[in-house]
Amino acid sequence: MKPCELCPRMCRVDRVKNFGFCKAGENLRVALVSLHKWEEPCLVGENGAGTIFFANCNLKCVYCQNFSISHESYGAEISVERLAEIFLEQQNRGAANVELVTPTHYAEKICAAIDIAKSRGLKLPIVWNSNGYENISTLELLQGRVDIFLPDVKYFSDDAAKIFSAAPNYFAIAQAAVKKMFEIVGAAQIVNGQMIRGMIVRHLVLPNFRRDAMKIVDWLYETFGDEIFISLMNQYTPIYRAFEYKKISRKLTTFEYQSVVDHATELGVTNCFVQVGKTADEKFIPNFDLSNV
């Protein structure tokens, strides 16, 4: 991290002394360690995914439901040694995996913690849950360490990416990143209903952007077919600064979401998770209370 080049921002700051775009410093910062039962079914097992929520983020999404940790840096500083212990504690709790949520800006230290934990008996699959705004060089660090990639592909429109997440050239960067992720882990492997290796690509359908969502589905299916899973989410909730932007200041309509699902079906997509019922509710947002940190 001296200079930091872990993400496409390429801030090149010395994080021992200064902050870059993501505002992350030298040390790991974690806001919550939990067993999370609201992930895709093949990730939760009997007890839940072993989520570890890291503070800070290299995107600035104006509608981020986790803004208290992603934008405001809420969390506790921990050592690499402590993170390795947390991985093993999640295994002892019966977690289905170790799921690293928004980990990119701590990649080097997370890799060190994975190595320590594996040397001490960690057997769980490691899940890299990121926003898709990744450098290839950083992803290469994860070879042999990460088993499952769970990236978002947030935008097809570069204008939307710049306005809502301050992320220029987002789709091109995410395309390259997702291809690299697939190169690392290969086709999805499911054993007894649980993913042990592979990739699930998420897309949160935004109001007024259903056609962008369809273009993302088109690219994913044309590129990977049914060797990956696609997860189409309808849980968009206008929160944080979303009301400052007219296009995304309301919840998604049933028509908008269902038209994207229908489009995926018509393409022939079969490995696809969809959400039903009322998921656009703040009650689904985790309580970042430093539990188990």
Contacts in CASP RR format, 6 or more apart in sequence:
PFRMAT RR
TARGET T0000
AUTHOR 0000-0000-0000
METHOD contacts of the structure
MODEL  1
MKPCELCPRMCRVDRVKNFGFCKAGENLRVALVSLHKWEEPCLVGENGAG
TIFFANCNLKCVYCQNFSISHESYGAEISVERLAEIFLEQQNRGAANVEL
VTPTHYAEKICAAIDIAKSRGLKLPIVWNSNGYENISTLELLQGRVDIFL
PDVKYFSDDAAKIFSAAPNYFAIAQAAVKKMFEIVGAAQIVNGQMIRGMI
VRHLVLPNFRRDAMKIVDWLYETFGDEIFISLMNQYTPIYRAFEYKKISR
KLTTFEYQSVVDHATELGVTNCFVQVGKTADEKFIPNFDLSNV
1 14 0 8 1.000
1 15 0 8 1.000
1 16 0 8 1.000
1 25 0 8 1.000
1 26 0 8 1.000
1 108 0 8 1.000
2 14 0 8 1.000
2 15 0 8 1.000
2 16 0 8 1.000
3 11 0 8 1.000
3 12 0 8 1.000
3 13 0 8 1.000
3 14 0 8 1.000
4 11 0 8 1.000
4 12 0 8 1.000
4 13 0 8 1.000
4 14 0 8 1.000
4 15 0 8 1.000
4 20 0 8 1.000
4 105 0 8 1.000
5 11 0 8 1.000
5 12 0 8 1.000
5 135 0 8 1.000
5 137 0 8 1.000
6 104 0 8 1.000
6 105 0 8 1.000
6 107 0 8 1.000
6 108 0 8 1.000
6 135 0 8 1.000
6 138 0 8 1.000
7 22 0 8 1.000
7 58 0 8 1.000
7 104 0 8 1.000
7 105 0 8 1.000
7 133 0 8 1.000
7 134 0 8 1.000
7 135 0 8 1.000
7 138 0 8 1.000
8 58 0 8 1.000
8 133 0 8 1.000
8 134 0 8 1.000
8 135 0 8 1.000
8 169 0 8 1.000
8 173 0 8 1.000
9 20 0 8 1.000
9 21 0 8 1.000
9 22 0 8 1.000
9 58 0 8 1.000
10 135 0 8 1.000
11 20 0 8 1.000
11 21 0 8 1.000
11 22 0 8 1.000
13 19 0 8 1.000
13 20 0 8 1.000
15 24 0 8 1.000
15 25 0 8 1.000
15 26 0 8 1.000
16 25 0 8 1.000
16 26 0 8 1.000
19 25 0 8 1.000
21 58 0 8 1.000
21 60 0 8 1.000
22 56 0 8 1.000
22 57 0 8 1.000
22 58 0 8 1.000
22 105 0 8 1.000
23 56 0 8 1.000
23 73 0 8 1.000
24 55 0 8 1.000
24 56 0 8 1.000
24 73 0 8 1.000
24 105 0 8 1.000
24 106 0 8 1.000
25 56 0 8 1.000
27 77 0 8 1.000
27 78 0 8 1.000
27 79 0 8 1.000
28 54 0 8 1.000
28 77 0 8 1.000
28 78 0 8 1.000
28 79 0 8 1.000
28 80 0 8 1.000
28 82 0 8 1.000
28 83 0 8 1.000
28 106 0 8 1.000
28 109 0 8 1.000
28 110 0 8 1.000
29 54 0 8 1.000
29 55 0 8 1.000
29 56 0 8 1.000
29 73 0 8 1.000
29 75 0 8 1.000
29 76 0 8 1.000
29 77 0 8 1.000
29 78 0 8 1.000
30 52 0 8 1.000
30 53 0 8 1.000
30 54 0 8 1.000
30 55 0 8 1.000
30 75 0 8 1.000
30 76 0 8 1.000
30 78 0 8 1.000
30 83 0 8 1.000
30 86 0 8 1.000
30 290 0 8 1.000
30 293 0 8 1.000
31 53 0 8 1.000
31 54 0 8 1.000
31 55 0 8 1.000
31 68 0 8 1.000
31 69 0 8 1.000
31 74 0 8 1.000
31 75 0 8 1.000
31 76 0 8 1.000
31 288 0 8 1.000
31 290 0 8 1.000
31 293 0 8 1.000
32 51 0 8 1.000
32 52 0 8 1.000
32 53 0 8 1.000
32 69 0 8 1.000
32 286 0 8 1.000
32 287 0 8 1.000
32 288 0 8 1.000
32 289 0 8 1.000
32 290 0 8 1.000
32 291 0 8 1.000
32 292 0 8 1.000
32 293 0 8 1.000
33 50 0 8 1.000
33 51 0 8 1.000
33 52 0 8 1.000
33 53 0 8 1.000
33 86 0 8 1.000
33 89 0 8 1.000
33 90 0 8 1.000
33 291 0 8 1.000
33 292 0 8 1.000
33 293 0 8 1.000
34 50 0 8 1.000
34 51 0 8 1.000
34 53 0 8 1.000
34 286 0 8 1.000
34 291 0 8 1.000
34 292 0 8 1.000
35 47 0 8 1.000
35 48 0 8 1.000
35 49 0 8 1.000
35 50 0 8 1.000
35 51 0 8 1.000
35 90 0 8 1.000
35 93 0 8 1.000
35 94 0 8 1.000
35 95 0 8 1.000
36 44 0 8 1.000
36 48 0 8 1.000
36 49 0 8 1.000
36 50 0 8 1.000
36 51 0 8 1.000
36 99 0 8 1.000
36 286 0 8 1.000
37 44 0 8 1.000
37 47 0 8 1.000
37 48 0 8 1.000
37 49 0 8 1.000
38 44 0 8 1.000
38 284 0 8 1.000
39 48 0 8 1.000
39 49 0 8 1.000
39 51 0 8 1.000
39 99 0 8 1.000
40 200 0 8 1.000
40 229 0 8 1.000
40 231 0 8 1.000
40 273 0 8 1.000
41 193 0 8 1.000
41 273 0 8 1.000
42 190 0 8 1.000
42 193 0 8 1.000
42 194 0 8 1.000
42 195 0 8 1.000
42 200 0 8 1.000
42 229 0 8 1.000
43 49 0 8 1.000
43 96 0 8 1.000
43 97 0 8 1.000
43 99 0 8 1.000
43 127 0 8 1.000
43 148 0 8 1.000
43 150 0 8 1.000
43 194 0 8 1.000
43 195 0 8 1.000
43 200 0 8 1.000
44 96 0 8 1.000
45 96 0 8 1.000
45 194 0 8 1.000
46 94 0 8 1.000
46 96 0 8 1.000
47 93 0 8 1.000
47 94 0 8 1.000
47 95 0 8 1.000
47 96 0 8 1.000
48 95 0 8 1.000
48 96 0 8 1.000
49 95 0 8 1.000
49 96 0 8 1.000
49 97 0 8 1.000
49 99 0 8 1.000
49 127 0 8 1.000
50 90 0 8 1.000
50 93 0 8 1.000
50 95 0 8 1.000
50 96 0 8 1.000
50 97 0 8 1.000
50 98 0 8 1.000
50 99 0 8 1.000
51 99 0 8 1.000
51 101 0 8 1.000
51 129 0 8 1.000
51 286 0 8 1.000
52 83 0 8 1.000
52 86 0 8 1.000
52 90 0 8 1.000
52 98 0 8 1.000
52 99 0 8 1.000
52 100 0 8 1.000
52 101 0 8 1.000
53 66 0 8 1.000
53 69 0 8 1.000
53 101 0 8 1.000
53 102 0 8 1.000
53 286 0 8 1.000
53 288 0 8 1.000
54 69 0 8 1.000
54 100 0 8 1.000
54 101 0 8 1.000
54 102 0 8 1.000
54 103 0 8 1.000
54 105 0 8 1.000
54 106 0 8 1.000
55 69 0 8 1.000
55 70 0 8 1.000
55 73 0 8 1.000
55 74 0 8 1.000
55 75 0 8 1.000
56 69 0 8 1.000
56 70 0 8 1.000
56 73 0 8 1.000
56 102 0 8 1.000
56 105 0 8 1.000
57 64 0 8 1.000
57 70 0 8 1.000
57 71 0 8 1.000
57 102 0 8 1.000
57 105 0 8 1.000
57 131 0 8 1.000
58 104 0 8 1.000
58 105 0 8 1.000
58 131 0 8 1.000
58 133 0 8 1.000
59 70 0 8 1.000
59 131 0 8 1.000
59 133 0 8 1.000
59 154 0 8 1.000
59 165 0 8 1.000
59 166 0 8 1.000
59 167 0 8 1.000
60 71 0 8 1.000
60 165 0 8 1.000
60 166 0 8 1.000
61 70 0 8 1.000
61 154 0 8 1.000
61 164 0 8 1.000
61 165 0 8 1.000
62 164 0 8 1.000
62 165 0 8 1.000
62 240 0 8 1.000
62 241 0 8 1.000
62 242 0 8 1.000
62 244 0 8 1.000
62 245 0 8 1.000
62 248 0 8 1.000
63 164 0 8 1.000
63 236 0 8 1.000
63 237 0 8 1.000
63 238 0 8 1.000
63 239 0 8 1.000
63 240 0 8 1.000
63 241 0 8 1.000
63 242 0 8 1.000
63 248 0 8 1.000
64 70 0 8 1.000
64 71 0 8 1.000
64 239 0 8 1.000
64 240 0 8 1.000
65 237 0 8 1.000
65 239 0 8 1.000
65 240 0 8 1.000
65 282 0 8 1.000
65 285 0 8 1.000
66 102 0 8 1.000
66 285 0 8 1.000
66 286 0 8 1.000
66 288 0 8 1.000
67 239 0 8 1.000
67 240 0 8 1.000
68 74 0 8 1.000
68 288 0 8 1.000
69 75 0 8 1.000
69 288 0 8 1.000
70 102 0 8 1.000
71 240 0 8 1.000
74 288 0 8 1.000
75 288 0 8 1.000
75 290 0 8 1.000
75 293 0 8 1.000
76 290 0 8 1.000
76 293 0 8 1.000
78 86 0 8 1.000
78 293 0 8 1.000
80 109 0 8 1.000
80 112 0 8 1.000
80 113 0 8 1.000
80 116 0 8 1.000
81 113 0 8 1.000
81 116 0 8 1.000
83 109 0 8 1.000
83 110 0 8 1.000
83 113 0 8 1.000
84 113 0 8 1.000
84 114 0 8 1.000
84 116 0 8 1.000
84 117 0 8 1.000
84 120 0 8 1.000
85 117 0 8 1.000
86 292 0 8 1.000
86 293 0 8 1.000
87 98 0 8 1.000
87 113 0 8 1.000
87 114 0 8 1.000
87 117 0 8 1.000
87 122 0 8 1.000
87 124 0 8 1.000
88 117 0 8 1.000
88 120 0 8 1.000
88 121 0 8 1.000
88 122 0 8 1.000
89 292 0 8 1.000
90 98 0 8 1.000
90 124 0 8 1.000
91 98 0 8 1.000
91 121 0 8 1.000
91 122 0 8 1.000
91 123 0 8 1.000
91 124 0 8 1.000
95 124 0 8 1.000
96 124 0 8 1.000
96 125 0 8 1.000
96 194 0 8 1.000
97 124 0 8 1.000
97 125 0 8 1.000
97 126 0 8 1.000
97 127 0 8 1.000
97 147 0 8 1.000
97 148 0 8 1.000
98 122 0 8 1.000
98 124 0 8 1.000
98 125 0 8 1.000
98 126 0 8 1.000
98 127 0 8 1.000
99 127 0 8 1.000
99 129 0 8 1.000
99 150 0 8 1.000
100 110 0 8 1.000
100 126 0 8 1.000
100 127 0 8 1.000
100 128 0 8 1.000
100 129 0 8 1.000
101 129 0 8 1.000
102 129 0 8 1.000
102 130 0 8 1.000
102 131 0 8 1.000
103 110 0 8 1.000
103 128 0 8 1.000
103 129 0 8 1.000
103 130 0 8 1.000
104 130 0 8 1.000
104 131 0 8 1.000
104 133 0 8 1.000
104 134 0 8 1.000
104 138 0 8 1.000
107 138 0 8 1.000
107 141 0 8 1.000
107 142 0 8 1.000
108 141 0 8 1.000
111 141 0 8 1.000
111 142 0 8 1.000
111 145 0 8 1.000
114 122 0 8 1.000
114 126 0 8 1.000
114 145 0 8 1.000
115 145 0 8 1.000
125 147 0 8 1.000
125 148 0 8 1.000
125 195 0 8 1.000
125 196 0 8 1.000
125 197 0 8 1.000
126 145 0 8 1.000
126 146 0 8 1.000
126 147 0 8 1.000
126 148 0 8 1.000
127 146 0 8 1.000
127 147 0 8 1.000
127 148 0 8 1.000
127 149 0 8 1.000
127 150 0 8 1.000
128 142 0 8 1.000
128 146 0 8 1.000
128 148 0 8 1.000
128 149 0 8 1.000
128 150 0 8 1.000
128 151 0 8 1.000
128 181 0 8 1.000
129 150 0 8 1.000
129 151 0 8 1.000
130 149 0 8 1.000
130 150 0 8 1.000
130 151 0 8 1.000
130 152 0 8 1.000
131 151 0 8 1.000
131 152 0 8 1.000
131 154 0 8 1.000
132 151 0 8 1.000
132 152 0 8 1.000
132 153 0 8 1.000
132 154 0 8 1.000
132 173 0 8 1.000
132 174 0 8 1.000
132 177 0 8 1.000
132 178 0 8 1.000
133 167 0 8 1.000
133 170 0 8 1.000
133 173 0 8 1.000
133 174 0 8 1.000
133 177 0 8 1.000
134 151 0 8 1.000
134 173 0 8 1.000
134 174 0 8 1.000
134 177 0 8 1.000
134 180 0 8 1.000
135 177 0 8 1.000
136 176 0 8 1.000
136 177 0 8 1.000
136 180 0 8 1.000
139 177 0 8 1.000
139 180 0 8 1.000
139 181 0 8 1.000
139 184 0 8 1.000
140 180 0 8 1.000
142 184 0 8 1.000
143 184 0 8 1.000
144 184 0 8 1.000
146 184 0 8 1.000
146 185 0 8 1.000
147 185 0 8 1.000
147 196 0 8 1.000
147 197 0 8 1.000
147 198 0 8 1.000
148 185 0 8 1.000
148 195 0 8 1.000
148 196 0 8 1.000
148 197 0 8 1.000
148 198 0 8 1.000
148 199 0 8 1.000
148 200 0 8 1.000
149 178 0 8 1.000
149 181 0 8 1.000
149 182 0 8 1.000
149 184 0 8 1.000
149 185 0 8 1.000
149 198 0 8 1.000
149 199 0 8 1.000
149 200 0 8 1.000
150 199 0 8 1.000
150 200 0 8 1.000
150 202 0 8 1.000
151 174 0 8 1.000
151 177 0 8 1.000
151 178 0 8 1.000
151 181 0 8 1.000
151 199 0 8 1.000
151 201 0 8 1.000
151 202 0 8 1.000
152 201 0 8 1.000
152 202 0 8 1.000
152 203 0 8 1.000
152 204 0 8 1.000
153 171 0 8 1.000
153 174 0 8 1.000
153 178 0 8 1.000
153 201 0 8 1.000
153 202 0 8 1.000
153 203 0 8 1.000
153 216 0 8 1.000
153 220 0 8 1.000
154 161 0 8 1.000
154 165 0 8 1.000
154 167 0 8 1.000
154 170 0 8 1.000
154 174 0 8 1.000
154 203 0 8 1.000
154 204 0 8 1.000
155 161 0 8 1.000
155 164 0 8 1.000
155 165 0 8 1.000
155 167 0 8 1.000
155 170 0 8 1.000
155 171 0 8 1.000
155 209 0 8 1.000
155 212 0 8 1.000
156 171 0 8 1.000
156 212 0 8 1.000
156 213 0 8 1.000
156 215 0 8 1.000
156 216 0 8 1.000
156 219 0 8 1.000
157 171 0 8 1.000
157 209 0 8 1.000
157 212 0 8 1.000
158 168 0 8 1.000
158 169 0 8 1.000
158 170 0 8 1.000
158 171 0 8 1.000
160 206 0 8 1.000
160 209 0 8 1.000
160 212 0 8 1.000
161 167 0 8 1.000
161 168 0 8 1.000
161 169 0 8 1.000
161 170 0 8 1.000
161 171 0 8 1.000
162 168 0 8 1.000
162 170 0 8 1.000
163 245 0 8 1.000
164 245 0 8 1.000
164 248 0 8 1.000
167 173 0 8 1.000
175 219 0 8 1.000
178 199 0 8 1.000
178 201 0 8 1.000
178 220 0 8 1.000
178 223 0 8 1.000
179 223 0 8 1.000
181 199 0 8 1.000
182 198 0 8 1.000
182 199 0 8 1.000
182 224 0 8 1.000
182 227 0 8 1.000
182 228 0 8 1.000
185 197 0 8 1.000
185 198 0 8 1.000
185 199 0 8 1.000
186 197 0 8 1.000
186 198 0 8 1.000
186 199 0 8 1.000
186 227 0 8 1.000
187 198 0 8 1.000
187 227 0 8 1.000
187 228 0 8 1.000
188 195 0 8 1.000
188 197 0 8 1.000
188 198 0 8 1.000
188 199 0 8 1.000
188 200 0 8 1.000
188 227 0 8 1.000
188 228 0 8 1.000
188 229 0 8 1.000
188 271 0 8 1.000
189 195 0 8 1.000
189 196 0 8 1.000
189 197 0 8 1.000
189 198 0 8 1.000
190 196 0 8 1.000
195 229 0 8 1.000
198 228 0 8 1.000
199 224 0 8 1.000
199 228 0 8 1.000
199 229 0 8 1.000
200 228 0 8 1.000
200 229 0 8 1.000
200 230 0 8 1.000
200 231 0 8 1.000
200 273 0 8 1.000
201 220 0 8 1.000
201 228 0 8 1.000
201 229 0 8 1.000
201 230 0 8 1.000
201 231 0 8 1.000
202 231 0 8 1.000
202 233 0 8 1.000
203 213 0 8 1.000
203 216 0 8 1.000
203 217 0 8 1.000
203 230 0 8 1.000
203 231 0 8 1.000
203 232 0 8 1.000
203 233 0 8 1.000
204 233 0 8 1.000
204 235 0 8 1.000
204 236 0 8 1.000
205 213 0 8 1.000
205 232 0 8 1.000
205 233 0 8 1.000
205 234 0 8 1.000
205 236 0 8 1.000
205 252 0 8 1.000
205 256 0 8 1.000
205 257 0 8 1.000
205 260 0 8 1.000
206 212 0 8 1.000
206 213 0 8 1.000
206 236 0 8 1.000
206 247 0 8 1.000
206 248 0 8 1.000
206 252 0 8 1.000
207 236 0 8 1.000
207 247 0 8 1.000
207 248 0 8 1.000
207 250 0 8 1.000
207 251 0 8 1.000
207 252 0 8 1.000
207 253 0 8 1.000
207 256 0 8 1.000
208 247 0 8 1.000
208 248 0 8 1.000
208 256 0 8 1.000
209 247 0 8 1.000
210 256 0 8 1.000
210 257 0 8 1.000
210 259 0 8 1.000
210 260 0 8 1.000
213 232 0 8 1.000
213 260 0 8 1.000
214 259 0 8 1.000
214 260 0 8 1.000
214 263 0 8 1.000
217 230 0 8 1.000
217 232 0 8 1.000
217 260 0 8 1.000
217 263 0 8 1.000
217 264 0 8 1.000
217 267 0 8 1.000
217 269 0 8 1.000
218 267 0 8 1.000
220 228 0 8 1.000
220 230 0 8 1.000
221 230 0 8 1.000
221 264 0 8 1.000
221 267 0 8 1.000
221 268 0 8 1.000
221 269 0 8 1.000
225 269 0 8 1.000
226 269 0 8 1.000
226 270 0 8 1.000
226 271 0 8 1.000
228 271 0 8 1.000
229 271 0 8 1.000
229 272 0 8 1.000
229 273 0 8 1.000
230 264 0 8 1.000
230 269 0 8 1.000
230 271 0 8 1.000
230 272 0 8 1.000
230 273 0 8 1.000
231 272 0 8 1.000
231 273 0 8 1.000
232 257 0 8 1.000
232 260 0 8 1.000
232 261 0 8 1.000
232 264 0 8 1.000
232 272 0 8 1.000
232 273 0 8 1.000
232 274 0 8 1.000
232 275 0 8 1.000
233 275 0 8 1.000
233 279 0 8 1.000
234 252 0 8 1.000
234 257 0 8 1.000
234 274 0 8 1.000
234 275 0 8 1.000
234 279 0 8 1.000
234 280 0 8 1.000
235 275 0 8 1.000
235 279 0 8 1.000
235 280 0 8 1.000
235 281 0 8 1.000
235 284 0 8 1.000
236 248 0 8 1.000
236 251 0 8 1.000
236 252 0 8 1.000
236 280 0 8 1.000
237 251 0 8 1.000
237 280 0 8 1.000
237 281 0 8 1.000
237 282 0 8 1.000
238 248 0 8 1.000
238 249 0 8 1.000
238 250 0 8 1.000
238 251 0 8 1.000
239 282 0 8 1.000
242 248 0 8 1.000
242 249 0 8 1.000
243 249 0 8 1.000
251 280 0 8 1.000
252 280 0 8 1.000
261 272 0 8 1.000
261 274 0 8 1.000
264 272 0 8 1.000
END
